[in-house]
Amino acid sequence: MDNARKKPQYNYVTIKHVLGARIAELRKQKGFTQEALAEKAQYSVEFISFVERGVHSPSIEGCDRLAKALDIHIKDLFDF
């Protein structure tokens, strides 16, 4: 098979992955465990884990809850 016919390899990263990584970064900067963030934001630990791994994403209202739990402005969640 020649190179013209090969499919390009992509590192498939979505906005959910980027946002999740940002939330994990902010959580760690605050010294919170996933359990602590879940409690503060009134989410399950499982949901926080899914968000940080890019499996699920929070709604805009959920982003607001996460921002308040992290004591940051909501816009800071999207500073990536």
N, C-alpha and C positions, 0 to 999 in steps of 0.2 A: 504494500500500500504506500503510495507516495505521500509526501507531506501536505499536498494540497487537499487531500481527502480526509486527513485526520481531524477529529474534532479538537478544538482548543480545550485545554484544561483550565477551569476556572476555580478560584477560591471563592466559593459561594458564601457571601456574607450579606445578611439582610439588615435593615434598619433595626429589627428586633434584636439581632445579635449585638449591634453597636450600642443600642440603648441598654440592653442587659449588662453588657460589660461596663458601661458607665455607672449604672446603679451599683454594681458590685464594687467598683473602684471607690465610689463615694461612701458606701457602707463601710468598707475597710478603713478609709481615712477617718471616719468617725469612731472607729473601734467597735462597731456593732457586729454581732453575729447575725446570721440569717434569722435566727429565732428572735433576737431583740428587735430587728427591723420589722419582722412580721407582726410582732405584738404592737409596736408603736403605730404601724400603718393599718392595723386590723386586717391583716391578710394571713393566710396559712403559710407555714414554712415551705410547704410544697410549692405554692404559687410563687413565692420569692425565688426559690430555686429554679423554677421553670423560666421566670423572667430573666434571671441572670444568665441562663444558658441559651436564651433566645428562642425558647420553645413557645412561650406565650408573651404577650405584651399587655401592659396595663392600659386601661382606658385613660382618657384625659383626666377624668375625676380621680382615677387611681394614681396617675402621675402626681396630681396635687397632693394626695394622701402621702405618697412616698416622699415628696419634697418636704412636706411639713414634718414628717417623721425624721427626716435627715437634717431638719432645721436649715434648709436652703431655699432659694427661689426656684420655682418650677423651671425657669429658663436654664438653670444650671444643669438640669438633667440632660439637656440637649447640647451641652458645650463639648462637642467632639468634632 
